[in-house]
Amino acid sequence: MTVRPKLLTETERAEALAGLAGWTYQPEKQLLYKQFMFKTFGEAWAFMSQSALMAEKLDHHPDWSNSYNRVTVSLTTHDVGGVTQLDVSLASAMNAFFK
């Protein structure tokens, strides 16, 4: 049996966001959001590659898009309808990959 992740409470979510530079919470969509800007397309692509490997490790995948040097990311746990620790973990990893 697969254990479903637990939605973060408003307090837990606020505490998590305090440690996630640049991320915002969009309550109407129940997600975390950030736009990353890079100097080049290659840097953006490298970031996405690192992030994809972490997403696979967590078995939790972002909704994202790339346009040249910009990567836009939305994180939510679709099967529970909001933000969980999986989203916070992936956001934290993405911040660490951002150079």
Secondary structure, DSSP 8 states (H G I E B T S, - for coil): ------B--HHHHHHHHHTSTT-EEETTTTEEEEEEE-SSHHHHHHHHHHHHHHHHHHT---EEEEETTEEEEEE-BTTTTB-BHHHHHHHHHHHHH--
